[in-house]
Amino acid sequence: MGVAVPIVEELRSQGHDALHLRDEGLQRSPDQEILDKAIAEDRILLTFDLDFGELAALARDRVVSVILFRLSNPRMANIALRLATVLDASGDALRRGAIVVVEDARHRIRYLPIGSG
């Protein structure tokens, strides 16, 4: 959500099964519908939208992971660099269910459900 199409294309070129909401005409869908789709398809949601962190925290027993970008430099090159670092370092957490907040110089992991990590 809010992540540029070229970032998704870069993920695909690296062998990831990545989709952009535009690929399926869902860019204007309600947040809960987008999260439900991510859960149903076992996908990690990449977003700049803080609402998804809250929705994921409320998902209870459903496994979901969200990568939430909080960057002062939202240029694609910076997003791609930070994303590569997070995917490399946080794979186990993302498979388990987590919110990973990506900042300029670090990332933080909150395991889901909150308090389980």
Buried (B, 14 or more C-beta within 10 A) or exposed (E): BEBBEEBBEBBEEEEEEBBBBEEEEBEEBEBEEBBBBBBEEEBBBBBBBEBBBEBBBEBEEBEBBBBBBBEEEEEEEBBBEBBEEBBEEBEEBBEBBBBBBBEEEEBEBBBBBEEEE
